[in-house]
């Protein structure tokens, strides 16, 4: 299934938001469009016994020949492996207008798609007959908002992404490069509730809250998955529990951007 083309107009009429007031002006919804945007995925680290390309990854990636569309690829890899790609995500863009029809602000809401051609289509298959595969999510810089260079998963205020790729850190320069195994050990220690290891998100909540599926500061549950194991012959399929797209709000909410137009 292919996502809609960029700038596909779905509604040009003005809708009424009952009882919604902005200052002294009545507020409604104006322009509404379905758009696509190119975005990177978060880093996924994959571990297992060394040797043998027994891990297969099936995933969406941006189609270079057809902007706005994704194509499906498959490849076999040997652990340890670091996975990342770029995809076109599809989202709804709509503008809030005043009583005179003047735009006041905008919102962007992700239209999630885990099917073939969708931005979040991903399957990791463990073709080994006797070895587990371990995986974790390490974050990546977002192209949206004010946190472009602060991937949301950190260890002692150091983003896991920059532990794996210190040469890409625009703030602290080049530091020691961590291995995939070392980053995985942080997750294992956090799962064991170690007093020495704290995996944090940018708002300061312990990563254990996310590993247990609790959304920091709210009662909403998504049972987010940031680390786990794939049994021999098993597979991991991305769904709403997997934080795949590299923009932090999508861990918990479909709306990923907004702002004032004037």
C-alpha positions as CSV (number, residue, x, y, z in Angstrom):
1,X,0.0,0.0,0.0
2,X,1.4,3.4,-1.0
3,X,0.8,6.5,1.1
4,X,-1.1,9.4,-0.5
5,X,0.9,11.8,-2.7
6,X,2.3,15.0,-1.1
7,X,-0.1,17.9,-0.8
8,X,-3.2,15.8,-1.6
9,X,-6.1,18.1,-0.7
10,X,-8.7,16.3,1.4
11,X,-10.8,19.2,2.5
12,X,-10.8,22.8,1.5
13,X,-13.9,23.9,3.3
14,X,-14.2,25.6,6.7
15,X,-15.4,23.5,9.6
16,X,-16.8,24.7,12.9
17,X,-15.2,23.8,16.2
18,X,-18.1,24.2,18.6
19,X,-17.3,26.4,21.6
20,X,-13.7,26.9,20.6
21,X,-12.6,30.5,21.3
22,X,-9.2,32.2,20.6
23,X,-9.1,35.6,22.4
24,X,-12.2,37.4,21.3
25,X,-12.4,35.6,17.9
26,X,-14.4,32.5,16.9
27,X,-12.1,29.7,15.8
28,X,-12.6,27.1,13.2
29,X,-10.6,24.7,11.0
30,X,-9.5,25.9,7.6
31,X,-7.2,24.3,5.2
32,X,-6.8,20.5,5.7
33,X,-4.3,18.5,3.7
34,X,-2.6,15.1,3.7
35,X,1.1,15.6,3.3
36,X,4.3,13.5,3.4
37,X,7.7,14.4,4.9
38,X,11.0,12.6,4.8
39,X,12.2,11.5,8.3
40,X,14.9,9.2,9.6
41,X,14.1,6.3,11.8
42,X,15.5,5.7,15.3
43,X,18.6,3.5,15.6
44,X,17.8,-0.1,16.3
45,X,20.7,-2.2,17.7
46,X,20.6,-5.9,17.0
47,X,22.7,-8.5,18.9
48,X,23.3,-12.2,18.8
49,X,26.2,-14.7,18.6
50,X,28.8,-13.6,16.1
51,X,28.9,-15.1,12.7
52,X,26.2,-16.0,10.2
53,X,23.7,-13.8,8.4
54,X,20.7,-15.3,10.1
55,X,18.8,-12.1,10.9
56,X,16.4,-10.9,8.2
57,X,15.1,-7.3,8.2
58,X,12.1,-6.4,6.0
59,X,11.4,-2.6,6.0
60,X,10.1,0.5,4.3
61,X,12.6,3.0,2.9
62,X,12.1,6.2,0.9
63,X,11.8,5.6,-2.8
64,X,14.4,7.9,-4.4
65,X,12.7,7.7,-7.8
66,X,9.2,8.5,-6.4
67,X,9.3,11.3,-3.8
68,X,6.5,10.9,-1.2
69,X,6.5,7.1,-1.6
70,X,8.2,4.3,0.2
71,X,9.5,1.0,-1.2
72,X,9.9,-2.3,0.6
73,X,13.4,-3.9,1.0
74,X,14.7,-7.0,2.7
75,X,18.2,-7.9,3.7
76,X,20.0,-10.5,5.8
77,X,22.5,-9.3,8.4
78,X,24.9,-10.7,10.9
79,X,25.0,-9.5,14.5
80,X,26.0,-7.1,15.9
81,X,24.1,-4.8,13.6
82,X,22.8,-1.2,13.6
83,X,19.7,-0.5,11.6
84,X,18.5,2.9,10.4
85,X,16.8,4.2,7.3
86,X,14.8,7.2,6.0
87,X,11.1,7.0,5.1
88,X,8.3,9.2,4.0
89,X,5.8,9.5,6.8
90,X,2.2,10.6,6.0
91,X,0.5,13.2,8.2
92,X,-2.6,15.4,8.3
93,X,-1.9,19.1,8.2
94,X,-4.6,21.5,9.3
95,X,-4.9,25.2,10.1
96,X,-6.8,26.9,12.8
97,X,-8.5,30.1,11.6
98,X,-10.3,33.1,13.2
99,X,-13.8,34.4,12.4
100,X,-12.4,36.3,9.5
101,X,-10.8,33.2,8.0
102,X,-7.3,34.3,8.8
103,X,-4.9,31.5,9.8
104,X,-3.8,31.5,13.5
105,X,-1.9,28.3,14.0
106,X,-1.4,24.9,12.5
107,X,-1.2,21.2,13.7
108,X,0.4,18.1,12.2
109,X,-1.0,14.7,13.1
110,X,0.7,11.5,12.1
111,X,-1.3,9.0,10.0
112,X,0.3,5.8,11.2
113,X,0.8,3.0,8.7
114,X,2.5,-0.3,9.6
115,X,1.5,-2.0,6.3
116,X,3.8,-2.5,3.3
117,X,4.7,0.9,2.0
118,X,3.9,2.6,5.3
119,X,6.5,4.6,7.2
120,X,6.5,2.2,10.1
121,X,6.6,-1.1,8.2
122,X,9.3,-3.2,9.8
123,X,9.8,-6.9,10.6
124,X,12.9,-8.4,12.2
125,X,13.1,-12.2,11.7
126,X,15.4,-14.5,13.7
127,X,16.1,-17.4,11.4
128,X,18.4,-19.0,13.9
129,X,17.2,-22.4,15.2
130,X,18.9,-22.1,18.6
131,X,20.0,-18.5,19.3
132,X,18.0,-15.6,20.7
133,X,18.3,-12.2,19.0
134,X,18.4,-9.1,21.3
135,X,17.3,-5.7,20.2
136,X,17.1,-2.1,21.6
137,X,16.1,1.4,20.4
138,X,18.8,4.1,20.7
139,X,17.0,7.1,19.3
140,X,18.2,9.6,16.7
141,X,18.1,13.3,16.1
142,X,14.7,14.6,15.1
143,X,14.1,16.9,12.2
144,X,11.2,18.6,14.0
145,X,10.9,21.0,16.9
146,X,13.7,22.3,19.1
147,X,15.4,19.0,19.9
148,X,17.1,18.4,16.6
149,X,20.4,17.4,18.3
150,X,19.0,15.8,21.4
151,X,17.8,12.3,20.8
152,X,15.4,11.5,23.6
153,X,17.0,8.4,25.1
154,X,20.0,9.3,27.3
155,X,22.4,7.7,29.8
156,X,23.8,10.2,32.3
157,X,22.8,13.1,30.0
158,X,24.5,11.5,27.0
159,X,22.1,10.5,24.2
160,X,22.6,6.8,23.4
161,X,22.7,7.8,19.7
162,X,25.9,9.8,20.3
163,X,27.4,7.0,22.4
164,X,27.2,4.8,19.2
165,X,28.1,7.7,16.9
166,X,30.2,10.2,18.8
167,X,31.5,11.7,15.5
168,X,28.0,13.0,14.8
169,X,27.7,14.9,18.1
170,X,27.5,18.6,17.2
171,X,27.9,19.8,20.8
172,X,30.5,17.7,22.7
173,X,32.7,16.6,19.8
174,X,34.2,13.2,19.4
175,X,34.2,10.9,22.5
176,X,34.7,7.2,23.0
177,X,32.7,5.1,20.6
178,X,30.5,2.6,22.4
179,X,29.8,-0.9,21.0
180,X,26.3,-2.2,20.4
181,X,26.9,-4.7,23.2
182,X,27.8,-1.9,25.7
183,X,24.6,0.0,25.0
184,X,22.6,-3.2,25.3
185,X,24.2,-3.7,28.7
186,X,22.7,-0.4,29.8
187,X,19.2,-1.7,29.0
188,X,19.9,-5.0,30.8
189,X,21.0,-3.2,33.9
190,X,18.0,-0.9,33.8
191,X,15.7,-3.9,33.5
192,X,17.4,-5.3,36.6
193,X,16.7,-1.9,38.3
194,X,20.3,-1.2,38.9
195,X,21.1,1.7,41.3
196,X,24.1,2.6,39.1
197,X,22.5,2.8,35.7
198,X,19.7,5.3,34.8
199,X,18.3,5.5,31.3
200,X,16.4,8.7,31.0
201,X,14.2,10.6,28.5
202,X,14.6,14.3,28.1
203,X,12.0,15.2,30.6
204,X,13.9,13.4,33.4
205,X,11.7,10.4,33.9
206,X,13.4,7.0,34.4
207,X,13.5,4.8,31.3
208,X,12.1,1.9,33.4
209,X,8.7,3.7,33.3
210,X,8.8,3.3,29.5
211,X,10.1,-0.2,29.6
212,X,7.1,-1.1,31.7
213,X,4.8,0.7,29.3
214,X,3.9,3.7,31.5
215,X,3.8,7.1,29.9
216,X,5.6,9.6,32.2
217,X,3.3,12.3,33.6
218,X,0.0,10.8,32.3
219,X,-2.3,7.9,32.7
220,X,-2.0,6.8,29.1
221,X,-0.6,3.3,28.4
222,X,0.9,2.2,25.2
223,X,3.2,-0.5,26.6
224,X,6.1,1.0,24.7
225,X,8.9,-1.5,23.8
226,X,12.5,-0.2,23.8
227,X,14.4,-3.5,24.4
228,X,13.7,-7.1,24.1
229,X,14.5,-10.6,22.7
230,X,13.3,-12.5,19.6
231,X,13.2,-16.2,20.1
232,X,14.7,-18.7,17.6
233,X,12.5,-18.9,14.6
234,X,10.5,-15.8,15.9
235,X,10.0,-12.3,14.6
236,X,9.3,-8.8,15.8
237,X,6.7,-6.8,13.8
238,X,6.5,-3.0,14.4
239,X,3.3,-1.7,15.8
240,X,2.3,1.3,17.9
241,X,4.4,0.1,20.8
242,X,7.6,0.5,18.8
243,X,9.0,4.0,18.8
244,X,10.4,3.9,15.2
245,X,10.2,7.4,13.8
246,X,12.8,9.9,15.0
247,X,10.6,12.5,16.6
248,X,10.1,12.3,20.3
249,X,6.3,13.1,20.7
250,X,5.4,10.0,18.6
251,X,6.3,7.8,21.6
252,X,3.0,8.8,23.1
253,X,0.9,11.0,20.9
254,X,0.1,11.1,17.1
255,X,0.4,14.9,17.0
256,X,4.0,15.7,16.4
257,X,4.1,19.4,15.6
258,X,2.2,22.7,15.9
259,X,2.8,26.4,15.9
260,X,1.6,29.9,15.3
261,X,1.2,31.2,11.8
262,X,1.1,34.9,12.7
